[in-house]
């Protein structure tokens, strides 16, 4: 009787162990789906460098749970080598789909080919790669960063329409080599180059962080005798710059006009308060669209290679209206 009872306990324990493997912690077994229809996604995030990124991570995690997708999440802490390591780990675990937001644009072909050879589809989110082989990933979902830069430039051109005095601009760039930094810079420059009164007198990376934005703006204020406009590639750098501007005894939004990109809640609050003049939206809420795409590529359905997110722009008055319902 004791032997029969022990065998039953052992069988139950094995069943529980099998279920735990299917549920998928970081050590889940070699089959991503665990033998059923549940999708396992490996996702490598850039890091947690900004309010935008935090909202993006939350959207992805909550959407995966809502969609019944087993999410294996990895934070690259801003390092490409960490993302490559994470992607190779996902390949070894035989996940169903790999998604990631690339730290930089270049240097992905080798690891993406490894995923392709393993028949694991890859989805790029938020940021693109510069690979010439478009078969290495199924689709890219995200914003048009060049268009964001153009929108920022168009507002500036309109703001100074009919004025002939020189307009000195300082620029806080994002992470060097990152798609949003490259493209937001290019789009902005393309629009303002038609009018010689606009001059970028200083341009430096603020690494998309509030701390670096403040430090670089402090240096700009010391090195540049006259600054009319700040163009920051994201809200967080702009918010850091505001601290530096105020510490220098100047009034942000008045003495120095400020344009940023993202429209996170802190940025919108500063916009509504008149400390920022204009924000171009870049929505971090990509989770629902990402999970929908993951299901489609897992099912072998054809998807568009480029999926754009829907976004807008905000003036100070528009920010006041939008703030009460802002989700990030």
Residue frames relative to the residue before (quaternion, step in Angstrom):
aa qw qx qy qz dx dy dz
X 1.0000 0.0000 0.0000 0.0000 0.00 0.00 0.00
X 0.6429 0.5270 -0.3065 0.4638 3.60 1.05 -0.88
X 0.6426 0.5232 -0.3269 0.4544 3.56 1.01 -0.84
X 0.6494 0.5183 -0.3177 0.4568 3.59 1.00 -0.86
X 0.6557 0.5132 -0.3109 0.4584 3.58 1.00 -0.87
X 0.6439 0.5216 -0.3119 0.4648 3.61 0.99 -0.83
X 0.6504 0.5158 -0.3185 0.4576 3.56 0.96 -0.80
X 0.6447 0.5225 -0.3182 0.4583 3.58 1.04 -0.80
X 0.6398 0.5195 -0.3187 0.4682 3.56 1.02 -0.85
X 0.6497 0.5215 -0.3125 0.4564 3.57 0.97 -0.91
X 0.6526 0.5108 -0.3172 0.4610 3.58 0.95 -0.86
X 0.6476 0.5181 -0.3136 0.4624 3.57 1.00 -0.82
X 0.6472 0.5199 -0.3159 0.4595 3.55 0.99 -0.86
X 0.6458 0.5127 -0.3203 0.4662 3.57 0.99 -0.82
X 0.6414 0.5261 -0.3267 0.4528 3.58 1.02 -0.78
X 0.6408 0.5148 -0.3172 0.4730 3.57 1.01 -0.84
X 0.6442 0.5290 -0.3152 0.4537 3.56 1.01 -0.86
X 0.6470 0.5191 -0.3218 0.4564 3.55 1.00 -0.81
X 0.6533 0.5109 -0.3160 0.4608 3.56 1.00 -0.84
X 0.6294 0.5364 -0.3376 0.4496 3.58 1.02 -0.77
X 0.6380 0.5288 -0.3232 0.4571 3.58 1.04 -0.78
X 0.6562 0.5075 -0.3153 0.4608 3.59 1.00 -0.80
X 0.6404 0.5568 -0.3274 0.4157 3.58 1.00 -0.84
X 0.3360 -0.8210 0.4212 0.1887 3.54 1.18 -0.51
X 0.0459 0.6985 -0.7089 0.0863 3.48 -0.26 1.33
X 0.7476 -0.3655 0.2617 0.4889 3.58 -1.18 -0.35
X 0.7190 0.4245 -0.2460 0.4924 3.57 1.20 -0.40
X 0.2524 0.7882 -0.5252 0.1977 3.58 1.16 0.51
X 0.6368 -0.6167 0.3378 0.3163 3.50 -1.17 0.72
X 0.7749 -0.4239 0.2453 0.3996 3.54 -1.37 -0.07
X 0.7020 0.4284 -0.2842 0.4928 3.61 1.11 -0.41
X 0.4284 -0.7453 0.4485 0.2447 3.57 -0.45 1.24
X 0.7420 0.4224 -0.2420 0.4609 3.58 0.86 -0.87
X 0.3682 -0.7563 0.4747 0.2592 3.58 1.26 -0.21
X 0.6837 -0.5107 0.2884 0.4342 3.58 1.14 0.56
X 0.7124 0.3599 -0.2760 0.5355 3.61 1.20 0.00
X 0.7102 -0.4807 0.3165 0.4054 3.57 -1.25 -0.21
X 0.4621 0.6948 -0.4478 0.3211 3.60 1.22 -0.06
X 0.3419 -0.7493 0.5383 0.1784 3.55 -0.92 0.98
X 0.1764 -0.7500 0.6279 0.1100 3.54 -1.07 0.83
X 0.0915 -0.8008 0.5917 0.0162 3.56 -0.76 1.09
X 0.2175 -0.7289 0.6329 0.1442 3.53 -1.03 0.85
X 0.0157 -0.8191 0.5729 -0.0243 3.58 -0.68 1.07
X 0.1229 -0.7813 0.6097 0.0523 3.57 -0.85 1.03
X 0.1974 -0.7953 0.5695 0.0649 3.54 -0.61 1.23
X 0.6185 -0.5547 0.4116 0.3746 3.57 -1.17 0.65
X 0.6780 -0.4018 0.3282 0.5207 3.55 0.79 -1.07
X 0.4898 -0.6140 0.5027 0.3611 3.56 -1.09 -0.78
X 0.1798 0.8611 -0.4558 0.1358 3.52 1.05 0.91
X 0.8138 0.1425 -0.0395 0.5620 3.58 1.18 -0.38
X 0.6571 -0.4843 0.3945 0.4220 3.54 -1.32 0.17
X 0.5936 0.5686 -0.3533 0.4467 3.57 1.12 -0.70
X 0.6918 0.4869 -0.2873 0.4493 3.57 0.83 -1.01
X 0.6229 0.5368 -0.3376 0.4581 3.58 1.03 -0.75
X 0.6650 0.4908 -0.2961 0.4788 3.58 0.98 -0.85
X 0.6202 0.5471 -0.3253 0.4585 3.57 1.09 -0.74
X 0.6501 0.5133 -0.3013 0.4723 3.57 0.96 -0.91
X 0.6604 0.5116 -0.3027 0.4588 3.58 0.89 -0.93
X 0.6388 0.5317 -0.3201 0.4547 3.58 0.98 -0.86
X 0.6789 0.4918 -0.2893 0.4621 3.58 0.92 -0.92
X 0.6787 0.4933 -0.2987 0.4547 3.59 0.88 -0.91
X 0.6838 0.4773 -0.2881 0.4707 3.59 0.91 -0.90
X 0.6630 0.5093 -0.3076 0.4544 3.60 1.00 -0.80
X 0.6125 0.5380 -0.3452 0.4650 3.58 1.08 -0.71
X 0.6568 0.5066 -0.3076 0.4661 3.58 0.92 -0.90
X 0.6725 0.5047 -0.2921 0.4558 3.58 0.93 -0.91
X 0.7133 0.4478 -0.2434 0.4810 3.57 1.09 -0.76
X 0.4667 -0.6886 0.4394 0.3392 3.60 1.26 -0.11
X 0.4613 0.6662 -0.4494 0.3761 3.56 1.17 0.60
X 0.3842 -0.7140 0.5438 0.2166 3.57 -0.91 0.99
X 0.1235 -0.8350 0.5359 0.0182 3.59 -0.35 1.25
X 0.1283 -0.7405 0.6561 0.0687 3.52 -0.91 1.03
X 0.1041 -0.8503 0.5159 -0.0058 3.56 -0.25 1.30
X 0.0265 -0.7918 0.6101 -0.0098 3.56 -1.00 0.91
X 0.2459 -0.7566 0.5930 0.1244 3.57 -0.95 0.95
X 0.3008 -0.7988 0.4996 0.1476 3.59 -0.54 1.20
X 0.3016 -0.7888 0.4848 0.2275 3.60 1.29 -0.19
X 0.7014 -0.5146 0.2549 0.4222 3.55 1.04 0.88
X 0.6407 0.5295 -0.3203 0.4545 3.60 1.24 0.22
X 0.4676 -0.7001 0.4684 0.2678 3.55 -0.77 1.06
X 0.6371 0.5445 -0.3441 0.4233 3.59 0.95 -0.80
X 0.6263 0.5273 -0.3376 0.4644 3.59 1.12 -0.61
X 0.6463 0.5115 -0.3229 0.4652 3.57 1.04 -0.73
X 0.6417 0.5182 -0.3259 0.4621 3.57 0.95 -0.84
X 0.6384 0.5203 -0.3146 0.4719 3.58 1.01 -0.84
X 0.6603 0.5093 -0.3064 0.4592 3.58 0.96 -0.88
X 0.6518 0.5141 -0.3188 0.4573 3.59 0.94 -0.87
X 0.6526 0.5003 -0.3149 0.4740 3.60 0.99 -0.80
X 0.6138 0.5291 -0.3404 0.4769 3.58 1.12 -0.63
X 0.6407 0.5157 -0.3217 0.4692 3.59 0.99 -0.82
X 0.6313 0.5253 -0.3297 0.4657 3.58 1.02 -0.81
X 0.6621 0.5123 -0.3009 0.4568 3.58 0.93 -0.93
X 0.6927 0.4656 -0.2672 0.4816 3.59 1.10 -0.70
X 0.3546 -0.7713 0.4582 0.2636 3.57 1.33 -0.09
X 0.1102 0.7864 -0.5921 0.1372 3.58 0.75 1.03
X 0.5777 -0.6078 0.4244 0.3418 3.56 -1.25 0.35
X 0.7917 0.0383 0.0275 0.6091 3.57 1.05 -0.85
X 0.1794 -0.7454 0.6301 0.1233 3.55 -1.16 0.71
X 0.0032 0.7705 -0.6374 0.0074 3.56 -0.99 0.88
X 0.1226 0.8008 -0.5827 0.0649 3.57 -1.05 0.66
X 0.3356 -0.6927 0.6031 0.2093 3.50 -1.32 0.52
X 0.3333 -0.8089 0.4425 0.1968 3.61 -0.11 1.26
X 0.5079 -0.6453 0.4859 0.2994 3.56 -0.97 0.92
X 0.7787 0.0233 0.0189 0.6266 3.57 0.99 -0.94
X 0.6233 -0.5840 0.3760 0.3594 3.59 -1.26 0.24
X 0.7689 0.4065 -0.1881 0.4563 3.59 0.94 -0.89
X 0.7600 0.4554 -0.2855 0.3654 3.53 -1.37 0.29
X 0.5401 0.6624 -0.3774 0.3565 3.60 1.17 0.45
X 0.4669 0.7365 -0.4297 0.2342 3.60 1.15 -0.44
X 0.6662 0.5290 -0.3194 0.4175 3.60 0.85 -0.93
X 0.7302 0.4191 -0.2575 0.4741 3.59 0.73 -1.01
X 0.6233 0.5261 -0.3486 0.4618 3.61 1.08 -0.61
X 0.6246 0.5189 -0.3392 0.4749 3.58 1.10 -0.65
X 0.6038 0.5488 -0.3506 0.4597 3.58 1.10 -0.67
X 0.6529 0.4973 -0.3101 0.4798 3.58 1.00 -0.80
X 0.6472 0.5189 -0.3174 0.4596 3.57 0.97 -0.85
X 0.6568 0.5129 -0.3036 0.4619 3.58 0.96 -0.88
X 0.6850 0.4512 -0.2731 0.5025 3.57 1.18 -0.57
X 0.4262 -0.7298 0.4305 0.3168 3.59 1.34 0.09
X 0.4599 0.6333 -0.4800 0.3962 3.57 1.01 0.88
X 0.3427 -0.7638 0.5051 0.2098 3.62 -0.47 1.12
X 0.2292 -0.7737 0.5822 0.0997 3.56 -1.12 0.79
X 0.1159 -0.7645 0.6318 0.0544 3.54 -1.05 0.88
X 0.2657 -0.7414 0.5950 0.1603 3.58 -0.87 0.98
X 0.0917 -0.8006 0.5901 0.0483 3.58 -0.94 0.86
X 0.8541 0.1730 -0.1532 0.4659 3.54 -1.14 0.81
X 0.8191 0.0843 -0.0095 0.5674 3.60 0.82 -0.99
X 0.3836 -0.7358 0.5185 0.2066 3.55 -1.11 0.73
X 0.3283 -0.6785 0.6009 0.2660 3.53 -1.39 -0.06
X 0.4522 -0.7127 0.4676 0.2625 3.58 -1.17 0.47
X 0.2747 0.7832 -0.5110 0.2235 3.59 1.18 0.49
X 0.4079 -0.7097 0.5246 0.2341 3.56 -1.01 0.83
X 0.6549 0.4799 -0.2984 0.5018 3.58 1.26 -0.40
X 0.2012 -0.8297 0.5136 0.0861 3.56 -0.09 1.31
X 0.5647 0.5958 -0.3961 0.4114 3.62 1.25 -0.11
X 0.5398 0.6462 -0.3974 0.3649 3.60 1.24 -0.16
X 0.7736 0.1369 -0.1244 0.6061 3.58 1.26 -0.19
X 0.5397 -0.6633 0.4272 0.2936 3.56 -1.15 0.68
X 0.7980 -0.1237 0.1376 0.5736 3.56 0.92 -0.92
X 0.2264 -0.7342 0.6195 0.1609 3.53 -1.33 0.31
X 0.0869 -0.7909 0.6053 0.0249 3.56 -0.70 1.11
X 0.4305 0.6908 -0.4959 0.3027 3.55 -0.76 1.01
X 0.6892 -0.4845 0.3674 0.3939 3.50 -1.38 -0.13
X 0.4377 -0.6130 0.5715 0.3257 3.52 -1.38 0.18
X 0.2501 -0.8261 0.4888 0.1269 3.58 -0.01 1.32
X 0.5985 0.5488 -0.3619 0.4579 3.58 1.10 -0.64
X 0.6516 0.5110 -0.3075 0.4687 3.56 0.97 -0.88
X 0.6088 0.5477 -0.3513 0.4539 3.60 1.05 -0.71
X 0.6630 0.4980 -0.3006 0.4712 3.57 0.94 -0.89
X 0.6374 0.5275 -0.3200 0.4616 3.57 1.05 -0.79
X 0.6373 0.5273 -0.3295 0.4553 3.59 0.98 -0.82
X 0.6330 0.5247 -0.3230 0.4687 3.57 1.03 -0.82
X 0.6782 0.4934 -0.2821 0.4658 3.56 0.96 -0.90
X 0.6406 0.5370 -0.3250 0.4423 3.58 1.01 -0.80
X 0.6285 0.5176 -0.3440 0.4677 3.59 1.01 -0.74
X 0.6566 0.5237 -0.3099 0.4456 3.57 0.95 -0.91
X 0.6446 0.5228 -0.3184 0.4581 3.58 0.92 -0.90
X 0.6742 0.4879 -0.2889 0.4733 3.57 0.95 -0.89
X 0.6307 0.5576 -0.3256 0.4305 3.59 1.02 -0.82
X 0.7780 0.3041 -0.1569 0.5269 3.59 1.03 -0.78
X 0.2835 0.7820 -0.5052 0.2300 3.56 1.23 0.42
X 0.8142 0.2396 -0.1979 0.4904 3.58 -0.93 0.95
X 0.6340 0.4973 -0.3353 0.4881 3.58 1.29 0.00
X 0.2836 -0.8023 0.5091 0.1293 3.57 -0.96 0.86
X 0.5164 0.6524 -0.4257 0.3556 3.61 1.18 -0.33
X 0.5881 -0.5803 0.4277 0.3668 3.59 -1.12 0.65
X 0.1863 -0.7603 0.6139 0.1017 3.58 -1.13 0.76
X 0.1760 -0.8079 0.5589 0.0625 3.56 -0.41 1.28
X 0.1120 -0.8170 0.5656 -0.0079 3.54 -0.65 1.21
X 0.1164 -0.7341 0.6596 0.1119 3.55 -1.11 0.73
X 0.2097 -0.8004 0.5583 0.0613 3.55 -1.05 0.85
X 0.1813 -0.7436 0.6353 0.1028 3.54 -0.96 0.97
X 0.1975 -0.8102 0.5462 0.0791 3.55 -0.36 1.29
X 0.5194 -0.6130 0.4955 0.3302 3.52 -1.31 0.40
X 0.7961 -0.2862 0.2198 0.4858 3.56 -1.32 -0.27
X 0.4926 -0.6738 0.4558 0.3093 3.64 -0.75 0.97
X 0.8046 0.2584 -0.2131 0.4903 3.56 -0.88 0.98
X 0.5666 0.5899 -0.3917 0.4213 3.60 1.24 -0.21
X 0.6074 -0.6021 0.3821 0.3500 3.57 -1.02 0.82
X 0.6902 0.4678 -0.3313 0.4416 3.66 0.74 -0.81
X 0.6275 0.5274 -0.3422 0.4593 3.59 1.07 -0.66
X 0.6671 0.5038 -0.2977 0.4611 3.57 0.87 -0.96
X 0.7515 0.4430 -0.2247 0.4342 3.54 0.76 -1.10
X 0.6461 0.5086 -0.3324 0.4619 3.59 0.98 -0.76
X 0.6204 0.5248 -0.3335 0.4780 3.56 1.10 -0.67
X 0.6854 0.5015 -0.2837 0.4453 3.58 0.86 -1.01
X 0.6729 0.5081 -0.3031 0.4441 3.59 0.89 -0.90
X 0.6490 0.5149 -0.3017 0.4719 3.57 0.99 -0.88
X 0.6772 0.5048 -0.2883 0.4511 3.58 0.87 -1.01
X 0.6286 0.5573 -0.3331 0.4281 3.58 1.02 -0.80
X 0.6922 0.4830 -0.2806 0.4570 3.58 0.97 -0.85
X 0.7553 0.4234 -0.2393 0.4393 3.61 0.80 -0.95
X 0.5387 0.6681 -0.4008 0.3206 3.60 1.19 -0.40
X 0.5810 0.6117 -0.3688 0.3902 3.60 1.18 -0.48
X 0.7529 0.3102 -0.1837 0.5506 3.60 1.18 -0.47
X 0.3748 -0.7816 0.4553 0.2031 3.60 -0.41 1.21
X 0.5531 0.6170 -0.4166 0.3738 3.62 1.15 -0.23
X 0.6457 0.4920 -0.3202 0.4884 3.56 1.23 -0.43
X 0.0648 0.8089 -0.5772 0.0911 3.56 -0.66 1.11
X 0.2762 -0.7299 0.6011 0.1724 3.58 -0.83 1.03
X 0.1829 -0.8368 0.5122 0.0629 3.55 -0.27 1.31
X 0.7884 0.0178 -0.0196 0.6146 3.58 1.25 -0.35
X 0.0356 0.7895 -0.6096 0.0616 3.56 -1.01 0.89
X 0.1587 0.7942 -0.5615 0.1696 3.56 -0.62 1.12
X 0.5438 -0.6256 0.4427 0.3421 3.57 -1.12 0.58
X 0.1491 -0.7488 0.6386 0.0965 3.50 -1.22 0.72
X 0.4654 -0.7433 0.3856 0.2867 3.55 1.38 0.41
X 0.5604 -0.6287 0.3674 0.3946 3.59 1.25 0.45
X 0.6200 0.5568 -0.3501 0.4278 3.63 1.20 0.22
X 0.5926 -0.5879 0.4258 0.3493 3.55 -1.20 0.59
X 0.6461 0.5409 -0.3172 0.4352 3.57 0.97 -0.88
X 0.7007 0.4485 -0.2707 0.4844 3.58 0.85 -0.97
X 0.5959 0.5661 -0.3595 0.4418 3.58 1.08 -0.68
X 0.6549 0.5074 -0.3036 0.4707 3.56 0.99 -0.85
X 0.6841 0.5022 -0.2907 0.4419 3.58 0.85 -0.99
X 0.6796 0.4789 -0.2966 0.4699 3.58 0.91 -0.89
X 0.6384 0.5158 -0.3333 0.4641 3.60 1.01 -0.75
X 0.5951 0.5528 -0.3584 0.4602 3.60 1.05 -0.68
X 0.6646 0.4928 -0.2935 0.4789 3.57 1.00 -0.87
X 0.6228 0.5361 -0.3386 0.4583 3.59 1.00 -0.78
X 0.6725 0.5153 -0.2977 0.4399 3.58 0.87 -0.95
X 0.6721 0.4829 -0.2918 0.4796 3.57 1.12 -0.63
X 0.7511 0.4270 -0.2155 0.4550 3.58 1.00 -0.84
X 0.7423 0.3733 -0.2089 0.5158 3.59 1.18 -0.54
X 0.3843 -0.7577 0.4763 0.2266 3.62 -0.55 1.11
X 0.8055 0.0892 -0.0349 0.5848 3.60 1.10 -0.60
X 0.0121 0.7778 -0.6260 0.0552 3.55 -0.73 1.17
X 0.1901 -0.8030 0.5586 0.0840 3.56 -0.69 1.11
X 0.8182 0.1041 0.0173 0.5651 3.56 0.99 -0.91
X 0.1525 -0.7318 0.6537 0.1181 3.53 -1.20 0.68
X 0.0816 -0.7529 0.6513 0.0478 3.56 -0.97 0.94
X 0.0481 -0.8081 0.5868 -0.0191 3.57 -0.49 1.23
X 0.4797 -0.7110 0.4453 0.2569 3.57 -0.87 0.98
X 0.7925 0.0377 -0.1073 0.5992 3.60 1.26 -0.02
X 0.6902 -0.4991 0.3375 0.4006 3.56 -1.28 0.36
X 0.6568 0.5499 -0.3338 0.3935 3.56 0.85 -0.95
X 0.6533 0.4822 -0.3216 0.4871 3.60 0.93 -0.79
X 0.6356 0.5328 -0.3254 0.4541 3.57 1.02 -0.78
X 0.6529 0.5119 -0.3095 0.4646 3.57 1.01 -0.81
X 0.6291 0.5125 -0.3283 0.4835 3.58 1.06 -0.71
X 0.6436 0.5293 -0.3108 0.4572 3.55 1.03 -0.85
X 0.5962 0.5676 -0.3574 0.4411 3.59 1.06 -0.72
X 0.6270 0.5337 -0.3334 0.4592 3.59 0.99 -0.81
X 0.6700 0.4955 -0.2938 0.4684 3.57 0.95 -0.90
X 0.6459 0.5258 -0.3157 0.4546 3.59 0.97 -0.85
X 0.6748 0.4864 -0.2917 0.4722 3.58 0.92 -0.90
X 0.6414 0.5251 -0.3214 0.4578 3.58 1.03 -0.79
X 0.6708 0.4829 -0.2847 0.4856 3.58 1.21 -0.58
X 0.5635 -0.6408 0.3654 0.3719 3.58 1.29 0.13
X 0.5712 0.5720 -0.3889 0.4419 3.57 1.24 0.37
X 0.4312 -0.7038 0.5117 0.2387 3.54 -1.26 0.47
X 0.3236 -0.7613 0.5258 0.1981 3.62 -0.44 1.18
X 0.7568 0.3326 -0.2739 0.4916 3.56 -0.97 0.89
X 0.7443 0.3080 -0.1879 0.5620 3.56 1.27 -0.38
X 0.7427 0.3469 -0.2021 0.5359 3.59 0.62 -1.12
X 0.7666 0.0856 -0.0414 0.6351 3.55 1.12 -0.75
X 0.2994 -0.7478 0.5654 0.1776 3.58 -0.63 1.11
X 0.1678 -0.8132 0.5560 0.0383 3.55 -0.97 0.91
X 0.0690 -0.7612 0.6449 0.0040 3.53 -0.96 1.04
X 0.0156 0.8019 -0.5968 0.0234 3.60 -0.88 0.94
X 0.3265 -0.7132 0.5834 0.2106 3.54 -1.38 0.10
X 0.6044 0.5372 -0.4792 0.3413 3.57 -1.18 0.84
X 0.0720 -0.8153 0.5621 0.1190 3.59 0.50 -1.25
X 0.2273 0.7316 -0.5924 0.2491 3.57 0.85 1.02
X 0.7165 -0.4935 0.2729 0.4107 3.58 -1.21 0.48
X 0.6522 0.5100 -0.3276 0.4552 3.62 0.93 -0.82
X 0.6515 0.5069 -0.3097 0.4719 3.56 1.03 -0.79
X 0.6597 0.5070 -0.3014 0.4658 3.56 0.97 -0.87
X 0.6140 0.5453 -0.3389 0.4591 3.57 1.10 -0.70
X 0.6648 0.4863 -0.2910 0.4866 3.57 1.00 -0.87
X 0.6204 0.5361 -0.3316 0.4667 3.58 1.10 -0.71
X 0.6706 0.4963 -0.2934 0.4668 3.57 0.91 -0.92
X 0.6840 0.4787 -0.2721 0.4785 3.58 1.17 -0.66
X 0.5528 -0.6486 0.3714 0.3685 3.59 1.29 -0.01
X 0.5200 0.6532 -0.4117 0.3653 3.60 1.26 0.13
X 0.7017 0.2381 -0.1930 0.6432 3.57 1.34 -0.31
X 0.3846 -0.7571 0.4888 0.1999 3.58 -1.02 0.77
X 0.8088 -0.0287 0.0818 0.5816 3.58 1.02 -0.75
X 0.0629 -0.7893 0.6102 0.0248 3.56 -1.02 0.86
X 0.2516 -0.7237 0.6262 0.1439 3.53 -1.04 0.91
X 0.3843 -0.7603 0.4769 0.2163 3.58 -0.62 1.11
X 0.0119 0.7262 -0.6874 -0.0079 3.52 -1.25 0.72
X 0.2382 -0.8346 0.4793 0.1303 3.58 -0.04 1.27
X 0.3017 -0.7600 0.5484 0.1753 3.59 -0.92 0.93
X 0.5702 0.6428 -0.3677 0.3556 3.59 1.25 -0.29
X 0.1507 0.8353 -0.5044 0.1588 3.55 0.66 1.20
X 0.4240 0.7682 -0.4230 0.2262 3.58 1.26 -0.30
X 0.7012 0.4713 -0.3069 0.4382 3.63 0.64 -0.98
X 0.6666 0.4890 -0.3057 0.4724 3.60 0.93 -0.86
X 0.6342 0.5390 -0.3309 0.4447 3.59 1.02 -0.79
X 0.6770 0.4856 -0.3060 0.4607 3.60 0.87 -0.88
X 0.6199 0.5357 -0.3369 0.4640 3.57 1.07 -0.71
X 0.6598 0.4977 -0.2996 0.4767 3.57 0.97 -0.86
X 0.6244 0.5486 -0.3393 0.4404 3.59 1.00 -0.82
X 0.6571 0.5045 -0.3098 0.4667 3.58 0.94 -0.86
X 0.6677 0.5118 -0.3032 0.4475 3.57 0.97 -0.84
X 0.6957 0.4543 -0.2954 0.4715 3.60 0.83 -0.88
X 0.6107 0.5378 -0.3528 0.4619 3.60 1.09 -0.63
X 0.6950 0.4588 -0.2651 0.4860 3.57 1.08 -0.75
X 0.5255 -0.6610 0.3942 0.3627 3.58 1.29 -0.04
X 0.4143 0.7113 -0.4705 0.3178 3.57 1.23 0.31
X 0.4878 -0.6410 0.5072 0.3064 3.55 -1.20 0.55
X 0.0545 -0.7912 0.6089 0.0134 3.58 -0.90 0.94
X 0.6001 -0.5445 0.4377 0.3896 3.55 -1.24 0.44
X 0.4695 -0.6917 0.4627 0.2951 3.59 -0.94 0.82
X 0.7694 0.2053 -0.1341 0.5899 3.59 1.22 -0.38
X 0.0319 -0.7955 0.6043 -0.0326 3.56 -0.59 1.19
X 0.2169 -0.8050 0.5440 0.0947 3.57 -0.54 1.19
X 0.3661 -0.6849 0.5801 0.2457 3.53 -1.21 0.61
X 0.4468 -0.6889 0.5090 0.2582 3.56 -1.17 0.65
X 0.0821 0.8190 -0.5544 0.1232 3.58 -0.64 1.14
X 0.2375 -0.7718 0.5773 0.1211 3.55 -1.29 0.34
X 0.4082 -0.6555 0.5499 0.3183 3.58 -1.25 -0.47
X 0.2203 -0.7901 0.5622 0.1059 3.58 -1.24 0.42
X 0.2338 -0.7040 0.6532 0.1516 3.50 -1.12 0.86
X 0.7200 -0.4242 0.3063 0.4559 3.58 -1.28 0.02
X 0.6824 0.4807 -0.2940 0.4657 3.59 0.89 -0.87
X 0.6470 0.5172 -0.3192 0.4604 3.58 1.01 -0.78
X 0.6141 0.5522 -0.3421 0.4482 3.57 1.09 -0.69
X 0.6249 0.5444 -0.3358 0.4477 3.59 0.99 -0.81
X 0.6754 0.4926 -0.2862 0.4681 3.56 1.02 -0.82
X 0.7332 0.4649 -0.2340 0.4376 3.58 0.94 -0.93
X 0.5523 0.6847 -0.3732 0.2948 3.58 1.09 -0.71
X 0.6616 0.5377 -0.3496 0.3884 3.65 0.74 -0.86
X 0.7604 0.3499 -0.1850 0.5149 3.59 1.11 -0.65
X 0.3928 0.7426 -0.4667 0.2766 3.60 1.26 0.17
X 0.2898 -0.7993 0.5086 0.1358 3.57 -0.75 1.06
X 0.7998 0.1748 -0.1057 0.5644 3.61 1.18 -0.18
